[in-house]
Amino acid sequence: MQAQKEIDTRGLNCPLPILKAKKALSEIQPGELLKVLATDPGSVRDFQAFARQTGNELVEQSQAGDEFVHYLRRR
């Protein structure tokens, strides 16, 4: 999946990954993808809730070891 912007929030705990993602989403155009790298296990449900609350689409979530990758499409 090709994202227009990628942010690295590894090592940060809630709510910082969400706050950084919110800022990054404001910097891309509607319909574009944001890739978020995280290590906080809580980020999985945090990004699900964030997408529901903001109307941005949570396209995909995956886990590789202790890292989580979230793809969000700006509304």
C-alpha positions as CSV (number, residue, x, y, z in Angstrom):
1,M,0.0,0.0,0.0
2,Q,1.5,3.3,-1.0
3,A,0.9,6.1,1.5
4,Q,1.4,9.8,0.7
5,K,2.7,10.5,4.2
6,E,4.3,8.3,6.8
7,I,4.9,9.1,10.5
8,D,6.9,7.2,13.0
9,T,5.4,7.1,16.5
10,R,7.4,4.1,17.7
11,G,8.3,4.5,21.4
12,L,5.4,6.9,22.1
13,N,2.4,6.0,24.2
14,C,-1.3,7.1,24.0
15,P,-2.3,9.8,23.2
16,L,0.8,10.9,21.3
17,P,0.4,8.5,18.3
18,I,-3.2,9.8,17.8
19,L,-2.2,13.4,18.2
20,K,0.6,13.1,15.7
21,A,-1.7,11.3,13.2
22,K,-4.3,14.0,13.5
23,K,-1.7,16.6,12.7
24,A,-0.4,14.6,9.8
25,L,-3.8,14.0,8.3
26,S,-4.4,17.8,8.3
27,E,-1.3,18.1,6.1
28,I,-2.5,15.7,3.3
29,Q,-5.4,16.0,0.8
30,P,-8.8,14.2,1.2
31,G,-8.6,10.7,-0.1
32,E,-4.8,10.4,0.5
33,L,-3.3,7.7,2.8
34,L,-1.3,8.2,6.0
35,K,0.9,5.3,7.3
36,V,1.5,5.3,11.1
37,L,4.2,3.1,12.7
38,A,3.6,2.5,16.4
39,T,4.8,0.2,19.2
40,D,2.0,0.9,21.7
41,P,-0.3,-2.1,21.7
42,G,-3.2,0.2,22.7
43,S,-2.8,2.0,19.3
44,V,-4.8,-0.8,17.6
45,R,-8.1,0.1,19.4
46,D,-7.1,3.8,19.7
47,F,-7.0,4.1,15.9
48,Q,-10.2,2.2,15.5
49,A,-12.0,4.6,17.8
50,F,-10.2,7.6,16.2
51,A,-11.5,6.6,12.8
52,R,-15.0,6.2,14.0
53,Q,-15.0,9.6,15.8
54,T,-13.4,11.6,13.0
55,G,-14.9,10.0,9.9
56,N,-11.4,9.1,8.5
57,E,-11.2,5.6,7.1
58,L,-9.1,3.0,8.8
59,V,-8.0,1.1,5.8
60,E,-5.7,-1.5,7.3
61,Q,-4.0,-2.5,10.6
62,S,-1.2,-5.0,10.8
63,Q,1.3,-6.2,13.4
64,A,4.9,-7.4,12.9
65,G,6.5,-8.5,16.1
66,D,6.1,-5.6,18.5
67,E,5.4,-3.0,15.8
68,F,2.0,-2.0,14.6
69,V,1.2,-0.4,11.2
70,H,-2.0,1.7,10.7
71,Y,-3.2,3.1,7.4
72,L,-5.7,5.9,7.5
73,R,-7.4,7.6,4.5
74,R,-8.3,11.2,5.0
75,R,-12.0,12.0,4.7
